[in-house]
Amino acid sequence: MSRLTEGAEAPRLFVALPVVLTLLGLGGCGVSYKSPTVESAAAGATVDVVSLTMTSVVQANATPYTPRGLPAAFFATGGGGAAAASVSLPDPPDPASAPAAPLELRIPPAHQPEPYRIGVGDVLSLTTESESAGVGGVLGANRRQSFVVRDDGAIAVPEIGSIQVAGRTVEQAESDLFPVFVQNQLDPSFALEIEAFNSKRVSVGGAVGAPRIVPIALTPLKLGEVLAEAGGMTVDADDQAAIRLYRDGTLYQIPVSQFFARGDLQQIQLKDGDAIYVDQSYDLDQAQRYYAQQLDAFAERREARQAALLALQTEINLRRGELADRRALHEARGDLGAEPRDYVYLTGEVAQQGRYVLPYQRQVSLADVLLGQGGFPTVTGDPSAIYVLRAAGETRILAWHLDASNAANMIVATRMEMRPSDVIFVEEQPITKWSRALQQAFPILVNRASNAIDG
């Protein structure tokens, strides 16, 4: 190239250089690139920016919101078939979001109390009236001796031998002992009484203060007394809290609200082997384990126990089948978008833009949603500019601002509760805005500069 040509090209470069610098400046200032940010007004509404602190988060959470309960369709289909004749389980409670139907009252048939009959495990006390009427020298010294009824239903009295007492009332057992004392030339002036009642019992568990086994003594045992001995019930008296009584292969239920309102329900007389379970959210697995334990404790014959367990297992399997059908229907409706749900939206410099479905029956925090969806890349996202945008009426938007450049402030994010239609927005880093503006403007600037040089 000749010096003359080089001299001619130089003015062109000097002419193009200001153009390039000007266009770069315009691109860097955002003429070619618009970055989302939080302005003081939007869509005709005023935007108020409020800093999120340990104090202000309480105000943010004051916005009323009750999470959706499980949809009514979750419990709305059949398919389980009829219940087994020998066992009748109560229906599961309706979800919180659906109108809760009161539980059905199923009272056990009246039990006519009978005189207490001595059984295996009971402890009998034999007391003589005079020291000269000793039995084997033991009663002669102490005048009182205790005997445990053995598995064969007998007690072993020294110098007399085994005496059958199981199945007999105290009066009948005394009548049986009288001739035996006479035959053994012992003074028949004695008294027999039950020292400890161990053969007839009622169990109580579930939502009570102290689950336990309550023995049945000489006086009839009543439902209210058993619950009081177990420390009382620890459930609220709402329509879904129930006392369930398992007796002879059948489940009966008494809503807690009716139990407190009706004195006759508190006076229901219990019988040996009754199992009482108090609950508020019916748990089939938990109930099955509980009643199975009680059948283990009270069944006198293995065949009867197995039959009762089989009937109970059959009924529970039927209920589980119904629940599986209901859940499948709910999931299918959810896949089709036919179930109403609440959402929170993520936008800006987050790992995954989109909407987050608020869960059933519990609150979630800003940290749950933001970090649960992958968080935000700190290379491009500005940790000092995290916003929760929330409508406050028709003409006002609250922009709750979290400055997470200090990582300790993320504690506030764990306390910030989400509300339906909240928008979580993370702004770009300042250098990210400039870099993206340059990326969009650079090809255009180079092209224009080239045209200016060539022209």
CORMORA-V27575 format. One record per residue. RES is the residue in one letter. PSI is psi in whole degrees, 0 to 359 (* if undefined). OMEGA is omega in whole degrees, -180 to 180 (NA if undefined). D_CENTER is the distance of its C-alpha to the mean C-alpha in Angstrom with 1 decimal. Layout:
RES/PSI/OMEGA/D_CENTER + RES/PSI/OMEGA/D_CENTER
This chain:
M/139/-178/86.1 + S/160/178/88.9 + R/328/180/88.7 + L/320/179/89.3 + T/317/179/86.3 + E/323/179/84.1 + G/328/179/85.3 + A/329/-179/84.4 + E/328/-175/80.8 + A/316/179/80.1 + P/325/179/80.2 + R/319/179/77.7 + L/317/179/75.2 + F/330/178/75.7 + V/320/-175/75.3 + A/329/-175/72.0 + L/314/177/70.5 + P/326/179/69.8 + V/315/-180/68.3 + V/313/-178/65.8 + L/323/180/64.9 + T/313/-179/64.6 + L/322/176/62.3 + L/318/179/60.2 + G/318/179/59.8 + L/318/179/58.8 + G/319/180/56.2 + G/334/179/54.8 + C/357/175/54.6 + G/10/179/52.3 + V/323/-178/54.9 + S/355/-176/53.8 + Y/125/179/50.1 + K/121/-179/47.6 + S/132/179/44.6 + P/141/179/41.5 + T/177/179/41.0 + V/114/-179/39.7 + E/175/-177/42.6 + S/351/178/43.2 + A/150/-180/43.2 + A/132/176/41.7 + A/38/179/42.1 + G/6/-180/43.8 + A/151/176/41.0 + T/136/179/41.3 + V/116/178/39.2 + D/122/179/38.3 + V/124/-179/37.3 + V/127/-180/35.2 + S/136/177/34.5 + L/117/178/31.0 + T/176/179/30.9 + M/336/179/28.7 + T/313/-176/30.1 + S/338/180/30.2 + V/333/176/26.6 + V/318/177/25.6 + Q/319/179/27.9 + A/321/-178/26.5 + N/352/-180/22.9 + A/345/176/24.4 + T/121/-174/24.6 + P/139/176/22.2 + Y/130/174/19.5 + T/118/-180/16.4 + P/149/179/14.5 + R/140/172/14.9 + G/172/177/12.5 + L/132/-176/12.6 + P/151/-180/16.3 + A/330/180/17.9 + A/340/179/19.7 + F/333/180/16.6 + F/22/-166/17.2 + A/1/-179/20.9 + T/156/175/22.9 + G/206/177/24.4 + G/356/-178/25.7 + G/343/-179/24.3 + G/181/-178/27.5 + A/151/180/28.2 + A/154/177/26.4 + A/143/-174/28.2 + A/328/-173/30.6 + S/344/-178/29.8 + V/136/180/26.1 + S/104/179/24.3 + L/146/177/20.5 + P/154/178/19.1 + D/147/175/18.0 + P/150/-178/14.3 + P/150/176/13.4 + D/155/179/14.6 + P/164/-176/12.6 + A/331/-176/12.8 + S/345/-179/15.8 + A/155/176/17.8 + P/120/-175/19.7 + A/115/178/17.7 + A/134/180/20.1 + P/144/178/20.4 + L/149/179/19.6 + E/138/177/22.8 + L/119/179/24.5 + R/102/-175/25.7 + I/135/177/27.8 + P/153/178/29.3 + P/150/-178/33.1 + A/136/179/35.0 + H/118/180/35.7 + Q/117/-178/39.2 + P/144/178/39.4 + E/161/175/42.1 + P/142/-178/43.9 + Y/131/178/42.1 + R/133/-177/43.3 + I/141/-179/43.4 + G/174/-179/41.3 + V/132/180/40.8 + G/341/177/39.5 + D/149/178/40.8 + V/120/-180/43.0 + L/144/178/46.4 + S/123/179/48.7 + L/119/-177/52.4 + T/130/177/54.6 + T/159/-177/58.5 + E/340/-179/60.7 + S/152/-178/63.3 + E/338/180/63.6 + S/350/-178/66.4 + A/37/-176/63.9 + G/150/175/62.1 + V/108/179/60.4 + G/21/-180/61.2 + G/350/-178/61.9 + V/308/178/58.2 + L/334/179/58.0 + G/328/-179/61.5 + A/319/-173/60.2 + N/342/-179/56.8 + R/2/-178/57.3 + R/133/-179/53.6 + Q/141/-180/51.9 + S/143/180/48.4 + F/132/177/47.8 + V/132/178/44.7 + V/122/-176/44.7 + R/176/-180/44.8 + D/333/179/43.2 + D/4/177/46.5 + G/14/-177/46.1 + A/162/170/49.1 + I/149/-179/49.8 + A/109/-180/52.6 + V/126/-180/55.0 + P/140/178/57.8 + E/0/178/61.3 + I/317/-179/59.9 + G/198/-177/57.5 + S/137/179/54.5 + I/125/179/53.8 + Q/126/180/51.3 + V/344/-177/49.0 + A/137/-180/45.8 + G/358/-178/45.4 + R/149/171/47.9 + T/169/179/47.5 + V/318/-180/48.7 + E/319/179/51.9 + Q/320/179/52.5 + A/322/177/52.0 + E/320/178/54.5 + S/325/178/57.0 + D/325/-178/56.6 + L/330/-174/57.2 + F/305/-180/60.3 + P/330/179/62.8 + V/319/176/61.5 + F/317/-178/62.4 + V/316/-180/65.8 + Q/328/180/66.5 + N/15/176/65.8 + Q/43/175/68.1 + L/149/178/65.3 + D/118/-178/65.1 + P/20/176/62.7 + S/93/-177/61.7 + F/167/176/58.1 + A/137/179/54.6 + L/132/178/51.5 + E/163/179/48.0 + I/119/-178/44.5 + E/323/-180/43.4 + A/132/-179/39.8 + F/112/-177/37.8 + N/348/-172/35.9 + S/336/-177/36.6 + K/123/-173/34.5 + R/160/175/30.9 + V/135/178/27.7 + S/148/178/24.2 + V/131/-178/21.3 + G/192/-178/17.8 + G/221/-174/14.1 + A/67/175/13.2 + V/164/-177/16.8 + G/318/-177/18.5 + A/92/178/20.2 + P/141/-175/19.8 + R/173/172/23.4 + I/124/-178/26.2 + V/121/180/28.5 + P/149/174/32.1 + I/126/-177/34.1 + A/204/-176/37.4 + L/324/-179/40.5 + T/147/-179/39.0 + P/142/-180/36.4 + L/130/-175/32.8 + K/155/-175/30.8 + L/315/-179/27.1 + G/324/180/27.0 + E/320/-179/28.8 + V/315/-180/26.4 + L/324/178/23.3 + A/319/179/25.4 + E/334/179/26.4 + A/12/177/22.8 + G/11/179/22.3 + G/170/-179/21.1 + M/146/-179/17.8 + T/25/177/15.0 + V/157/175/13.5 + D/151/-179/15.1 + A/59/178/17.8 + D/183/-173/16.6 + D/347/-177/17.4 + Q/2/176/14.2 + A/134/-174/14.2 + A/152/170/16.5 + I/120/-179/18.6 + R/130/-176/19.3 + L/120/179/22.6 + Y/120/-177/23.8 + R/124/174/27.6 + D/44/175/30.2 + G/5/-179/28.1 + T/140/176/26.6 + L/128/174/23.3 + Y/155/180/23.8 + Q/144/180/21.3 + I/112/176/21.9 + P/137/-177/19.9 + V/323/180/19.4 + S/319/179/21.2 + Q/328/179/24.2 + F/317/-180/24.2 + F/333/-176/24.9 + A/339/-174/27.4 + R/118/-179/29.4 + G/330/-178/31.2 + D/331/178/32.1 + L/327/178/28.5 + Q/340/-178/28.4 + Q/9/179/31.7 + I/128/-178/30.6 + Q/136/-178/32.4 + L/162/180/30.7 + K/166/-178/32.4 + D/131/178/32.5 + G/352/177/29.6 + D/139/176/27.1 + A/123/-176/23.5 + I/134/-179/21.2 + Y/125/-179/17.4 + V/129/177/15.4 + D/167/-179/11.9 + Q/332/174/10.3 + S/103/-168/8.0 + Y/119/-178/10.5 + D/109/-175/9.9 + L/317/-178/13.3 + D/316/-179/13.6 + Q/317/179/12.6 + A/320/-179/14.9 + Q/315/179/17.6 + R/319/-178/17.8 + Y/309/-178/18.1 + Y/328/177/20.7 + A/320/177/22.5 + Q/320/-179/22.9 + Q/324/176/24.4 + L/323/176/26.7 + D/320/-175/27.8 + A/327/-169/28.7 + F/341/-176/30.4 + A/129/-179/32.1 + E/334/179/35.8 + R/140/-178/36.7 + R/322/-179/35.2 + E/317/180/36.0 + A/321/180/34.3 + R/314/-179/31.1 + Q/321/179/31.2 + A/318/180/31.8 + A/319/178/28.9 + L/320/180/26.5 + L/316/179/28.0 + A/318/179/27.5 + L/318/180/23.9 + Q/321/179/23.3 + T/315/-180/25.2 + E/318/-179/23.2 + I/322/177/19.9 + N/321/177/21.5 + L/317/179/22.6 + R/320/179/19.2 + R/322/177/17.9 + G/318/178/21.0 + E/316/-180/20.3 + L/321/179/16.8 + A/319/178/18.6 + D/317/-178/21.2 + R/318/-180/19.0 + R/322/178/17.2 + A/320/178/20.7 + L/317/180/22.0 + H/315/-180/19.5 + E/320/178/20.2 + A/318/178/23.9 + R/323/178/23.8 + G/320/178/22.1 + D/329/-180/24.9 + L/359/-180/27.4 + G/24/-177/26.2 + A/355/180/25.8 + E/130/178/22.2 + P/133/178/22.2 + R/163/176/20.5 + D/143/-174/20.8 + Y/153/167/22.7 + V/143/-173/24.0 + Y/139/178/27.3 + L/133/-180/28.8 + T/173/-178/32.6 + G/212/-176/35.4 + E/66/176/35.6 + V/161/-178/32.2 + A/325/-177/31.6 + Q/105/176/30.4 + Q/145/180/31.2 + G/199/180/29.2 + R/146/-178/26.1 + Y/128/-179/22.5 + V/122/177/19.9 + L/135/-175/17.3 + P/165/176/13.8 + Y/141/163/11.8 + Q/20/174/9.7 + R/155/178/10.4 + Q/153/172/13.7 + V/155/-177/15.9 + S/170/175/19.0 + L/319/179/22.5 + A/320/179/22.3 + D/312/-175/19.3 + V/310/-174/21.4 + L/309/-178/24.8 + L/332/177/24.2 + G/339/179/21.7 + Q/20/176/24.6 + G/359/179/27.2 + G/215/178/28.2 + F/145/-180/31.9 + P/119/-178/35.1 + T/346/177/36.8 + V/322/-178/40.2 + T/334/-178/40.2 + G/142/-178/37.4 + D/108/-179/38.1 + P/343/179/35.4 + S/359/-176/37.0 + A/64/175/36.5 + I/128/-175/32.8 + Y/145/167/32.1 + V/111/-177/29.3 + L/124/-174/31.2 + R/127/178/29.8 + A/136/177/31.8 + A/75/-176/32.6 + G/194/-175/34.4 + E/338/-173/37.2 + T/17/-177/39.5 + R/139/175/37.5 + I/130/176/35.3 + L/128/177/33.6 + A/97/-180/33.8 + W/116/-171/31.5 + H/123/177/33.4 + L/124/176/31.9 + D/98/-178/34.6 + A/14/174/33.1 + S/332/167/36.5 + N/109/-173/35.4 + A/336/180/32.4 + A/336/180/31.1 + N/349/177/30.4 + M/342/174/27.5 + I/323/177/25.5 + V/324/179/26.0 + A/329/179/24.6 + T/345/-179/21.3 + R/347/-180/21.2 + M/110/-178/22.6 + E/140/179/20.0 + M/151/177/20.9 + R/154/180/21.9 + P/139/178/22.8 + S/10/171/26.3 + D/147/175/26.5 + V/120/177/29.0 + I/121/-176/28.9 + F/129/176/32.5 + V/122/-177/34.0 + E/160/178/37.8 + E/155/168/40.4 + Q/145/179/42.2 + P/319/-179/45.7 + I/334/177/47.4 + T/319/178/45.2 + K/312/-178/46.6 + W/318/-179/50.1 + S/316/-179/49.7 + R/324/176/48.4 + A/318/180/51.2 + L/320/-180/53.7 + Q/322/180/52.4 + Q/324/-174/52.8 + A/333/-171/56.2 + F/312/180/57.9 + P/322/-180/59.0 + I/318/-179/60.5 + L/319/179/62.2 + V/319/-180/63.7 + N/315/-179/65.0 + R/321/179/66.6 + A/319/179/68.1 + S/319/179/69.5 + N/322/180/71.0 + A/322/-180/72.5 + I/317/-178/74.1 + D/329/-178/75.5 + G/*/NA/76.7
